[in-house]
Amino acid sequence: MFRAPHEDPLAAKDTSHSPASHVAIIMDGNGRWAKGRGKPRLYGHKMGARRVREVVEACPDHGVRYLTLYAFSTENWKRAPSEVAGLMALFRQFIRSETAELVAQGVRVRFIGDRGPLNPKLRRMMAGLEEATACNGALNLTVALNYGARDELSRAALRLAQDVAAGRVSADAVGADSLRPYLDTADLPDPDLVIRTSGESRVSNFLLWQSAYSEFEFTPVYWPDFGRAELGRILARFGSRERRFGAVLS
Ligand code: FPP
């Protein structure tokens, strides 16, 4: 079948034995980690936040240029109000305490998800961190906060439909890649590798469109125990996988 060059996934990517340029992580297991130590769930989230710093520091050493972290899903509002409030306080604290270090390390931070329902103070802090790190490029850190892929896709579809209705986009031109520029991740490459910690093998509404050709790794390690060593092991395994993007390679 004929494909235009820009539509050929093989033309755009290294197909095997390449380092993972974009790693996305579902950070799971904070609650169980804390429970196993007789501690409140929030303690697990706090220890999890420390691991964010360690993994951010480790990524450039492995050639990872994009790191996307699932910090709070559109479904997480269903948790106890005290846990939700504690998580929101942790995000504010993280921004306050990590901004200088992220700037110094050359990390560019972006947030994806629907910011509308978030507290205005947190939204201002998120925008401030994005602005403070906008010129960096050693690592692109994307934090998914009040993110859900179905929510992202419905927001994107609405905007595309509005552009079609207004005549800015022709309905005949709508194809497999048409939603990409409307996604929260429009400026990012698709993830090469999606990791989920804590032994669960679910995608949980994370980057559903973008992970069409991603490799997946599910590790039993709880997020507060996940660090440089486990990341290195997973990336080494990824390096030996052959990625075919739907094609047959010789
Ligand atoms: C899932 O574990 C984890 C979360 C919903 C929160 C993730 C947040 C952090 C790691 C905190 C800091 C993040 C940043 C970016 C500063 P869970 O609570 O569902 O664990 P469980 O399945 O064992 O209950």
py3Dmol code that shows the C-alpha trace and the ligand (Angstrom):
import py3Dmol

protein = """\
ATOM      1  CA  MET A   1       0.000   0.000   0.000  1.00  0.00           C
ATOM      2  CA  PHE A   2       1.288   3.452  -0.871  1.00  0.00           C
ATOM      3  CA  ARG A   3       1.945   5.776   2.020  1.00  0.00           C
ATOM      4  CA  ALA A   4       3.134   9.350   1.860  1.00  0.00           C
ATOM      5  CA  PRO A   5       6.620   9.546   3.481  1.00  0.00           C
ATOM      6  CA  HIS A   6       5.347  11.555   6.426  1.00  0.00           C
ATOM      7  CA  GLU A   7       2.803   8.831   7.214  1.00  0.00           C
ATOM      8  CA  ASP A   8       5.341   6.008   7.225  1.00  0.00           C
ATOM      9  CA  PRO A   9       6.146   5.160  10.855  1.00  0.00           C
ATOM     10  CA  LEU A  10       9.301   3.308   9.782  1.00  0.00           C
ATOM     11  CA  ALA A  11      10.638   6.355   7.975  1.00  0.00           C
ATOM     12  CA  ALA A  12      10.271   8.486  11.059  1.00  0.00           C
ATOM     13  CA  LYS A  13      11.814   6.203  13.664  1.00  0.00           C
ATOM     14  CA  ASP A  14      14.743   4.001  14.510  1.00  0.00           C
ATOM     15  CA  THR A  15      13.239   0.557  14.369  1.00  0.00           C
ATOM     16  CA  SER A  16      15.390  -1.572  16.645  1.00  0.00           C
ATOM     17  CA  HIS A  17      18.007  -1.515  19.357  1.00  0.00           C
ATOM     18  CA  SER A  18      17.536   2.203  19.822  1.00  0.00           C
ATOM     19  CA  PRO A  19      17.456   3.930  23.190  1.00  0.00           C
ATOM     20  CA  ALA A  20      14.068   5.054  24.421  1.00  0.00           C
ATOM     21  CA  SER A  21      13.888   8.741  23.618  1.00  0.00           C
ATOM     22  CA  HIS A  22      10.480   9.239  25.243  1.00  0.00           C
ATOM     23  CA  VAL A  23       9.613   7.293  28.389  1.00  0.00           C
ATOM     24  CA  ALA A  24       6.176   7.647  29.993  1.00  0.00           C
ATOM     25  CA  ILE A  25       5.519   6.321  33.496  1.00  0.00           C
ATOM     26  CA  ILE A  26       2.350   5.418  35.372  1.00  0.00           C
ATOM     27  CA  MET A  27       3.613   5.926  38.934  1.00  0.00           C
ATOM     28  CA  ASP A  28       1.535   3.396  40.871  1.00  0.00           C
ATOM     29  CA  GLY A  29       1.729   1.708  44.254  1.00  0.00           C
ATOM     30  CA  ASN A  30       2.274   4.646  46.617  1.00  0.00           C
ATOM     31  CA  GLY A  31      -0.727   3.682  48.757  1.00  0.00           C
ATOM     32  CA  ARG A  32       0.187  -0.003  49.062  1.00  0.00           C
ATOM     33  CA  TRP A  33       3.821   0.887  49.759  1.00  0.00           C
ATOM     34  CA  ALA A  34       2.708   3.097  52.657  1.00  0.00           C
ATOM     35  CA  LYS A  35       0.146   0.574  53.950  1.00  0.00           C
ATOM     36  CA  GLY A  36       2.842  -2.114  54.074  1.00  0.00           C
ATOM     37  CA  ARG A  37       4.750   0.151  56.459  1.00  0.00           C
ATOM     38  CA  GLY A  38       1.751   1.040  58.608  1.00  0.00           C
ATOM     39  CA  LYS A  39       1.833   4.634  57.296  1.00  0.00           C
ATOM     40  CA  PRO A  40      -0.887   6.858  55.797  1.00  0.00           C
ATOM     41  CA  ARG A  41      -1.291   6.880  52.011  1.00  0.00           C
ATOM     42  CA  LEU A  42       0.002  10.441  51.794  1.00  0.00           C
ATOM     43  CA  TYR A  43       3.332   9.309  53.197  1.00  0.00           C
ATOM     44  CA  GLY A  44       3.619   7.001  50.177  1.00  0.00           C
ATOM     45  CA  HIS A  45       2.890   9.922  47.839  1.00  0.00           C
ATOM     46  CA  LYS A  46       5.570  12.019  49.574  1.00  0.00           C
ATOM     47  CA  MET A  47       8.158   9.271  49.161  1.00  0.00           C
ATOM     48  CA  GLY A  48       6.963   8.919  45.554  1.00  0.00           C
ATOM     49  CA  ALA A  49       7.690  12.589  44.940  1.00  0.00           C
ATOM     50  CA  ARG A  50      11.311  11.969  45.978  1.00  0.00           C
ATOM     51  CA  ARG A  51      11.567   9.296  43.318  1.00  0.00           C
ATOM     52  CA  VAL A  52      10.435  11.793  40.708  1.00  0.00           C
ATOM     53  CA  ARG A  53      13.603  13.794  41.409  1.00  0.00           C
ATOM     54  CA  GLU A  54      15.822  10.684  41.156  1.00  0.00           C
ATOM     55  CA  VAL A  55      14.276   9.520  37.884  1.00  0.00           C
ATOM     56  CA  VAL A  56      14.456  13.019  36.378  1.00  0.00           C
ATOM     57  CA  GLU A  57      18.162  13.121  37.200  1.00  0.00           C
ATOM     58  CA  ALA A  58      18.775   9.630  35.770  1.00  0.00           C
ATOM     59  CA  CYS A  59      17.003  10.096  32.428  1.00  0.00           C
ATOM     60  CA  PRO A  60      19.658  12.171  30.595  1.00  0.00           C
ATOM     61  CA  ASP A  61      22.317   9.559  31.535  1.00  0.00           C
ATOM     62  CA  HIS A  62      20.305   6.984  29.554  1.00  0.00           C
ATOM     63  CA  GLY A  63      19.662   9.139  26.519  1.00  0.00           C
ATOM     64  CA  VAL A  64      16.041   9.759  27.517  1.00  0.00           C
ATOM     65  CA  ARG A  65      15.059  13.200  26.220  1.00  0.00           C
ATOM     66  CA  TYR A  66      11.363  13.138  27.092  1.00  0.00           C
ATOM     67  CA  LEU A  67       9.889  11.907  30.356  1.00  0.00           C
ATOM     68  CA  THR A  68       6.143  11.983  30.923  1.00  0.00           C
ATOM     69  CA  LEU A  69       4.744  11.234  34.398  1.00  0.00           C
ATOM     70  CA  TYR A  70       1.117  10.427  35.279  1.00  0.00           C
ATOM     71  CA  ALA A  71       0.685  12.393  38.511  1.00  0.00           C
ATOM     72  CA  PHE A  72      -3.106  12.796  38.834  1.00  0.00           C
ATOM     73  CA  SER A  73      -5.840  11.376  36.625  1.00  0.00           C
ATOM     74  CA  THR A  74      -9.295  12.746  35.875  1.00  0.00           C
ATOM     75  CA  GLU A  75     -10.562   9.758  37.912  1.00  0.00           C
ATOM     76  CA  ASN A  76      -8.404  10.512  40.980  1.00  0.00           C
ATOM     77  CA  TRP A  77     -10.920  13.133  42.208  1.00  0.00           C
ATOM     78  CA  LYS A  78     -12.974  10.137  43.440  1.00  0.00           C
ATOM     79  CA  ARG A  79     -10.447   9.537  46.231  1.00  0.00           C
ATOM     80  CA  ALA A  80     -11.010  10.740  49.798  1.00  0.00           C
ATOM     81  CA  PRO A  81     -11.025  14.568  49.927  1.00  0.00           C
ATOM     82  CA  SER A  82      -8.084  14.493  52.377  1.00  0.00           C
ATOM     83  CA  GLU A  83      -5.968  12.459  49.937  1.00  0.00           C
ATOM     84  CA  VAL A  84      -6.869  14.743  47.010  1.00  0.00           C
ATOM     85  CA  ALA A  85      -6.023  17.838  49.093  1.00  0.00           C
ATOM     86  CA  GLY A  86      -2.772  16.224  50.222  1.00  0.00           C
ATOM     87  CA  LEU A  87      -1.785  15.433  46.637  1.00  0.00           C
ATOM     88  CA  MET A  88      -2.558  18.990  45.509  1.00  0.00           C
ATOM     89  CA  ALA A  89      -0.438  20.342  48.393  1.00  0.00           C
ATOM     90  CA  LEU A  90       2.343  17.967  47.344  1.00  0.00           C
ATOM     91  CA  PHE A  91       2.250  19.276  43.764  1.00  0.00           C
ATOM     92  CA  ARG A  92       2.531  22.865  45.057  1.00  0.00           C
ATOM     93  CA  GLN A  93       5.368  21.884  47.376  1.00  0.00           C
ATOM     94  CA  PHE A  94       7.134  20.062  44.548  1.00  0.00           C
ATOM     95  CA  ILE A  95       7.000  23.146  42.331  1.00  0.00           C
ATOM     96  CA  ARG A  96       8.224  25.379  45.187  1.00  0.00           C
ATOM     97  CA  SER A  97      11.107  23.133  46.192  1.00  0.00           C
ATOM     98  CA  GLU A  98      12.221  21.821  42.785  1.00  0.00           C
ATOM     99  CA  THR A  99      12.039  24.836  40.464  1.00  0.00           C
ATOM    100  CA  ALA A 100      15.623  26.013  41.071  1.00  0.00           C
ATOM    101  CA  GLU A 101      17.044  22.521  40.659  1.00  0.00           C
ATOM    102  CA  LEU A 102      15.031  21.855  37.479  1.00  0.00           C
ATOM    103  CA  VAL A 103      16.247  25.143  35.999  1.00  0.00           C
ATOM    104  CA  ALA A 104      19.856  24.293  36.955  1.00  0.00           C
ATOM    105  CA  GLN A 105      19.571  20.840  35.369  1.00  0.00           C
ATOM    106  CA  GLY A 106      18.235  22.261  32.111  1.00  0.00           C
ATOM    107  CA  VAL A 107      14.880  20.496  32.450  1.00  0.00           C
ATOM    108  CA  ARG A 108      11.926  21.917  30.552  1.00  0.00           C
ATOM    109  CA  VAL A 109       8.643  21.263  32.341  1.00  0.00           C
ATOM    110  CA  ARG A 110       5.216  21.117  30.734  1.00  0.00           C
ATOM    111  CA  PHE A 111       1.864  20.082  32.148  1.00  0.00           C
ATOM    112  CA  ILE A 112      -0.836  18.201  30.259  1.00  0.00           C
ATOM    113  CA  GLY A 113      -4.453  17.655  31.254  1.00  0.00           C
ATOM    114  CA  ASP A 114      -7.421  19.893  31.962  1.00  0.00           C
ATOM    115  CA  ARG A 115      -6.291  22.735  34.246  1.00  0.00           C
ATOM    116  CA  GLY A 116      -9.826  24.147  34.572  1.00  0.00           C
ATOM    117  CA  PRO A 117     -10.824  22.298  37.777  1.00  0.00           C
ATOM    118  CA  LEU A 118      -7.455  22.902  39.487  1.00  0.00           C
ATOM    119  CA  ASN A 119      -6.995  25.507  42.204  1.00  0.00           C
ATOM    120  CA  PRO A 120      -6.037  28.907  40.687  1.00  0.00           C
ATOM    121  CA  LYS A 121      -2.918  29.153  42.879  1.00  0.00           C
ATOM    122  CA  LEU A 122      -1.673  25.763  41.662  1.00  0.00           C
ATOM    123  CA  ARG A 123      -2.455  26.782  38.069  1.00  0.00           C
ATOM    124  CA  ARG A 124      -0.385  29.946  38.481  1.00  0.00           C
ATOM    125  CA  MET A 125       2.501  27.945  39.916  1.00  0.00           C
ATOM    126  CA  MET A 126       2.308  25.449  37.029  1.00  0.00           C
ATOM    127  CA  ALA A 127       2.399  28.283  34.490  1.00  0.00           C
ATOM    128  CA  GLY A 128       5.312  29.865  36.374  1.00  0.00           C
ATOM    129  CA  LEU A 129       7.329  26.642  36.265  1.00  0.00           C
ATOM    130  CA  GLU A 130       6.618  26.225  32.546  1.00  0.00           C
ATOM    131  CA  GLU A 131       7.750  29.783  31.927  1.00  0.00           C
ATOM    132  CA  ALA A 132      10.874  29.493  34.113  1.00  0.00           C
ATOM    133  CA  THR A 133      12.022  26.371  32.250  1.00  0.00           C
ATOM    134  CA  ALA A 134      10.788  27.214  28.736  1.00  0.00           C
ATOM    135  CA  CYS A 135      14.279  27.703  27.289  1.00  0.00           C
ATOM    136  CA  ASN A 136      15.682  24.426  28.658  1.00  0.00           C
ATOM    137  CA  GLY A 137      16.191  21.287  26.618  1.00  0.00           C
ATOM    138  CA  ALA A 138      18.399  18.754  28.437  1.00  0.00           C
ATOM    139  CA  LEU A 139      15.233  16.853  29.391  1.00  0.00           C
ATOM    140  CA  ASN A 140      11.593  17.516  28.563  1.00  0.00           C
ATOM    141  CA  LEU A 141       9.547  16.630  31.633  1.00  0.00           C
ATOM    142  CA  THR A 142       5.799  16.470  31.102  1.00  0.00           C
ATOM    143  CA  VAL A 143       3.574  16.098  34.138  1.00  0.00           C
ATOM    144  CA  ALA A 144       0.059  14.791  33.499  1.00  0.00           C
ATOM    145  CA  LEU A 145      -2.111  16.524  36.096  1.00  0.00           C
ATOM    146  CA  ASN A 146      -5.884  16.125  35.957  1.00  0.00           C
ATOM    147  CA  TYR A 147      -5.190  14.189  32.791  1.00  0.00           C
ATOM    148  CA  GLY A 148      -7.335  11.491  31.201  1.00  0.00           C
ATOM    149  CA  ALA A 149      -6.860  10.313  27.629  1.00  0.00           C
ATOM    150  CA  ARG A 150     -10.592  10.111  26.922  1.00  0.00           C
ATOM    151  CA  ASP A 151     -11.006  13.653  28.222  1.00  0.00           C
ATOM    152  CA  GLU A 152      -8.042  14.822  26.107  1.00  0.00           C
ATOM    153  CA  LEU A 153      -9.451  13.080  23.010  1.00  0.00           C
ATOM    154  CA  SER A 154     -12.912  14.563  23.472  1.00  0.00           C
ATOM    155  CA  ARG A 155     -11.448  18.070  23.916  1.00  0.00           C
ATOM    156  CA  ALA A 156      -9.312  17.531  20.811  1.00  0.00           C
ATOM    157  CA  ALA A 157     -12.253  16.175  18.776  1.00  0.00           C
ATOM    158  CA  LEU A 158     -14.381  19.175  19.763  1.00  0.00           C
ATOM    159  CA  ARG A 159     -11.717  21.631  18.590  1.00  0.00           C
ATOM    160  CA  LEU A 160     -11.212  19.736  15.323  1.00  0.00           C
ATOM    161  CA  ALA A 161     -14.988  19.691  14.764  1.00  0.00           C
ATOM    162  CA  GLN A 162     -15.110  23.457  15.411  1.00  0.00           C
ATOM    163  CA  ASP A 163     -12.340  24.012  12.832  1.00  0.00           C
ATOM    164  CA  VAL A 164     -14.211  21.838  10.296  1.00  0.00           C
ATOM    165  CA  ALA A 165     -17.488  23.700  10.984  1.00  0.00           C
ATOM    166  CA  ALA A 166     -15.729  27.062  10.556  1.00  0.00           C
ATOM    167  CA  GLY A 167     -14.151  25.944   7.272  1.00  0.00           C
ATOM    168  CA  ARG A 168     -10.578  26.121   8.594  1.00  0.00           C
ATOM    169  CA  VAL A 169     -10.135  22.359   8.022  1.00  0.00           C
ATOM    170  CA  SER A 170     -11.726  20.406   5.176  1.00  0.00           C
ATOM    171  CA  ALA A 171     -13.781  17.388   6.292  1.00  0.00           C
ATOM    172  CA  ASP A 172     -12.297  15.439   3.360  1.00  0.00           C
ATOM    173  CA  ALA A 173      -8.808  15.997   4.744  1.00  0.00           C
ATOM    174  CA  VAL A 174      -9.578  14.442   8.127  1.00  0.00           C
ATOM    175  CA  GLY A 175      -7.436  11.331   8.568  1.00  0.00           C
ATOM    176  CA  ALA A 176      -5.548   9.166  11.039  1.00  0.00           C
ATOM    177  CA  ASP A 177      -3.180  11.939  12.107  1.00  0.00           C
ATOM    178  CA  SER A 178      -5.656  14.834  12.154  1.00  0.00           C
ATOM    179  CA  LEU A 179      -6.161  14.835  15.919  1.00  0.00           C
ATOM    180  CA  ARG A 180      -2.443  15.080  16.717  1.00  0.00           C
ATOM    181  CA  PRO A 181      -2.151  18.906  16.630  1.00  0.00           C
ATOM    182  CA  TYR A 182      -5.183  19.211  18.926  1.00  0.00           C
ATOM    183  CA  LEU A 183      -3.847  16.875  21.620  1.00  0.00           C
ATOM    184  CA  ASP A 184      -2.291  18.172  24.858  1.00  0.00           C
ATOM    185  CA  THR A 185       0.897  16.467  23.632  1.00  0.00           C
ATOM    186  CA  ALA A 186       0.954  18.217  20.240  1.00  0.00           C
ATOM    187  CA  ASP A 187       4.553  19.377  20.810  1.00  0.00           C
ATOM    188  CA  LEU A 188       5.846  16.009  21.986  1.00  0.00           C
ATOM    189  CA  PRO A 189       6.897  12.831  20.189  1.00  0.00           C
ATOM    190  CA  ASP A 190       4.887   9.688  20.955  1.00  0.00           C
ATOM    191  CA  PRO A 191       6.280   7.617  23.838  1.00  0.00           C
ATOM    192  CA  ASP A 192       8.677   4.831  22.878  1.00  0.00           C
ATOM    193  CA  LEU A 193       8.163   3.091  26.181  1.00  0.00           C
ATOM    194  CA  VAL A 194       5.369   3.152  28.762  1.00  0.00           C
ATOM    195  CA  ILE A 195       6.266   1.826  32.223  1.00  0.00           C
ATOM    196  CA  ARG A 196       3.738   1.004  34.950  1.00  0.00           C
ATOM    197  CA  THR A 197       4.933   0.258  38.453  1.00  0.00           C
ATOM    198  CA  SER A 198       3.262  -1.808  41.228  1.00  0.00           C
ATOM    199  CA  GLY A 199       2.420  -4.985  39.300  1.00  0.00           C
ATOM    200  CA  GLU A 200      -0.801  -3.737  37.708  1.00  0.00           C
ATOM    201  CA  SER A 201      -1.067  -4.363  33.941  1.00  0.00           C
ATOM    202  CA  ARG A 202      -3.498  -1.630  32.963  1.00  0.00           C
ATOM    203  CA  VAL A 203      -3.222   1.549  30.921  1.00  0.00           C
ATOM    204  CA  SER A 204      -5.746   3.481  33.059  1.00  0.00           C
ATOM    205  CA  ASN A 205      -6.667   6.159  30.537  1.00  0.00           C
ATOM    206  CA  PHE A 206      -3.048   7.296  29.965  1.00  0.00           C
ATOM    207  CA  LEU A 207      -1.863   8.485  26.523  1.00  0.00           C
ATOM    208  CA  LEU A 208      -4.258   6.128  24.682  1.00  0.00           C
ATOM    209  CA  TRP A 209      -3.761   7.777  21.278  1.00  0.00           C
ATOM    210  CA  GLN A 210      -0.031   8.411  21.654  1.00  0.00           C
ATOM    211  CA  SER A 211       0.891   4.884  22.806  1.00  0.00           C
ATOM    212  CA  ALA A 212      -0.402   3.110  19.686  1.00  0.00           C
ATOM    213  CA  TYR A 213       3.127   1.837  18.902  1.00  0.00           C
ATOM    214  CA  SER A 214       4.736   2.131  22.331  1.00  0.00           C
ATOM    215  CA  GLU A 215       6.418  -0.767  24.071  1.00  0.00           C
ATOM    216  CA  PHE A 216       5.056  -1.554  27.548  1.00  0.00           C
ATOM    217  CA  GLU A 217       6.871  -2.649  30.695  1.00  0.00           C
ATOM    218  CA  PHE A 218       5.043  -3.639  33.853  1.00  0.00           C
ATOM    219  CA  THR A 219       7.243  -3.914  36.936  1.00  0.00           C
ATOM    220  CA  PRO A 220       6.156  -5.233  40.343  1.00  0.00           C
ATOM    221  CA  VAL A 221       8.187  -2.509  42.087  1.00  0.00           C
ATOM    222  CA  TYR A 222       6.037   0.076  43.921  1.00  0.00           C
ATOM    223  CA  TRP A 223       6.725   3.641  42.780  1.00  0.00           C
ATOM    224  CA  PRO A 224       8.398   4.771  46.054  1.00  0.00           C
ATOM    225  CA  ASP A 225      10.945   1.957  45.520  1.00  0.00           C
ATOM    226  CA  PHE A 226      11.469   2.729  41.835  1.00  0.00           C
ATOM    227  CA  GLY A 227      14.758   4.464  41.146  1.00  0.00           C
ATOM    228  CA  ARG A 228      17.811   4.752  38.979  1.00  0.00           C
ATOM    229  CA  ALA A 229      18.610   0.999  39.125  1.00  0.00           C
ATOM    230  CA  GLU A 230      15.163  -0.272  38.051  1.00  0.00           C
ATOM    231  CA  LEU A 231      14.953   2.374  35.331  1.00  0.00           C
ATOM    232  CA  GLY A 232      18.349   1.225  34.012  1.00  0.00           C
ATOM    233  CA  ARG A 233      17.238  -2.430  33.924  1.00  0.00           C
ATOM    234  CA  ILE A 234      14.037  -1.601  32.064  1.00  0.00           C
ATOM    235  CA  LEU A 235      15.829   0.617  29.538  1.00  0.00           C
ATOM    236  CA  ALA A 236      18.400  -2.109  28.901  1.00  0.00           C
ATOM    237  CA  ARG A 237      15.562  -4.565  28.131  1.00  0.00           C
ATOM    238  CA  PHE A 238      13.935  -1.989  25.874  1.00  0.00           C
ATOM    239  CA  GLY A 239      17.193  -1.630  23.943  1.00  0.00           C
ATOM    240  CA  SER A 240      17.058  -5.285  22.950  1.00  0.00           C
ATOM    241  CA  ARG A 241      13.482  -5.202  21.674  1.00  0.00           C
ATOM    242  CA  GLU A 242      12.787  -5.106  17.968  1.00  0.00           C
ATOM    243  CA  ARG A 243      10.181  -2.498  17.123  1.00  0.00           C
ATOM    244  CA  ARG A 244       8.271  -3.115  13.920  1.00  0.00           C
ATOM    245  CA  PHE A 245       5.517  -0.468  13.951  1.00  0.00           C
ATOM    246  CA  GLY A 246       3.207  -2.935  12.205  1.00  0.00           C
ATOM    247  CA  ALA A 247       5.653  -3.778   9.419  1.00  0.00           C
ATOM    248  CA  VAL A 248       7.660  -6.956   8.754  1.00  0.00           C
ATOM    249  CA  LEU A 249      11.397  -6.365   9.076  1.00  0.00           C
ATOM    250  CA  SER A 250      14.022  -8.546   7.410  1.00  0.00           C
TER     251      SER A 250
END
"""
ligand_1 = """\
24
FPP
C -0.797 6.112 42.278
O -0.529 5.330 43.428
C -0.190 7.406 42.434
C -0.843 8.599 42.386
C -2.290 8.725 42.140
C -0.137 9.856 42.621
C 1.203 9.994 41.956
C 1.873 11.126 42.606
C 3.140 11.154 43.036
C 4.160 10.112 42.786
C 3.528 12.331 43.837
C 4.392 13.341 43.255
C 4.367 13.606 41.825
C 4.906 14.707 41.299
C 4.963 14.898 39.843
C 5.431 15.763 42.164
P -1.762 4.833 44.300
O -2.011 5.799 45.369
O -2.939 4.561 43.410
O -1.204 3.496 44.883
P -2.076 2.216 45.283
O -2.575 1.618 44.002
O -1.071 1.342 45.959
O -3.166 2.668 46.194
"""
view = py3Dmol.view(width=600, height=400)
view.addModel(protein, "pdb")
view.setStyle({"model": 0}, {"cartoon": {"style": "trace"}})
view.addModel(ligand_1, "xyz")
view.setStyle({"model": 1}, {"stick": {}})
view.zoomTo()
view.show()
